[in-house]
């Protein structure tokens, strides 16, 4: 058998070696902006793949504005901890928006938080909703005006708007009574950006990195001013995964949340009308009602004025819709079973340091019936601090009987005492640590 000549193969390799750097460094590479994939952002640690920022002369003017874009006379003091679960939503497909989303994700991750990316869905794409992780707050990013320069490093003038919202149900919501004592906040920040480079270069990735990081750092420094970051990425443990939401093509779920006594989703249907399968206009809410009817959801009498409500018996789910002139706010939630029992167990744990039975059940359930090792039993001092924190967060929760809330307030008014239970490291029969 005659061997084939190696010359054609070597020729192909030579051509690839010559053209690969040209393709990677061509002037158009990256001109469409960075790729932003949905899901939890993974920080790039390999220096070979990291993108450095192009040196730019930057002027960023940040204002807190109202819904019409007018500057507020008194900017709000935000004081938010960046080291949390944060949803980063793209409200358009501008490459400038993508650059800011990616830069925000980089910095939030670097500061100890977790960024859940939710770019504007692509028509016909396979991403139905934001990742099912309980988030603390959300930043929605949109490019109001401006565009990338004609060449990397050229003059750029753009305005980016960022709407910051804490993930909470609004006052008057049917399930608001189950929420913790967190702060409800919605603030619109607007960054007017101008920049140029002294020595422009044919490097779009480094220009987009510089643009996005300059805007992202300006916003995060303002949002977290005066806050000492304390990373906290452990959502309250329910012993099961957060259920998936009902999917409706006219609606976008914006974030998931998971608190001690309440978890679920919030989303919105923009617009009061849409186009039906037959090409005719129909109310957008009818599309949601049709999906709910096929998913065992039953209309129920609303417990709060201004809301339409549905319930689903098989999993204890609730869904509510609040309408306004621009569309419909939609919320889906589940209430914690035995919430009052859990509260009384926190009262006991705040003194004893013993893990509440309901929390122990949830911790063991996470192990998958013995398939995985359960997480360690909390130390008494840790459990005591955790129980007091839970009592502080829910001492005004109207879903809890008044008598128990009074006990919690009295307990929290007293100095923290050492836990009554024996530390796990003590030998059998040994007295508890003083």
Secondary structure, DSSP 8 states (H G I E B T S, - for coil): -----SHHHHHHHHHHHHHHHHHHH-TTTTTT-----SEE------GGG-------EEEEEEEEE-TTS-B-SS-------SSSEEEEEESS--HHHHHHHHHHHHHHHHTT-EEEEE----TT-S--SS-S-B-SEEEEEEEEEE---SSTTS-EEEEEEEEEEES---TT-TTGGGS-S----EEEEEEEEEEE-SS--S-HHHHHHHHHHHHHHHHHHHHTTT------------SS--------TT-EEEEEEE-SSEEEEEEEEESSEEE-TTS-EEEHHHHHHHHHHTTT-EEE--SSTT-EEEEETTTTEEEEEEEETTEEEEEEEEE-TTHHHHHHHHHHHHHH----HHHHHHHHHTTTTTTS-------HHHHHHHHHHHHHHHTT-TTS-HHHHHHHHHHHTS-----SS--TTS-TT-----
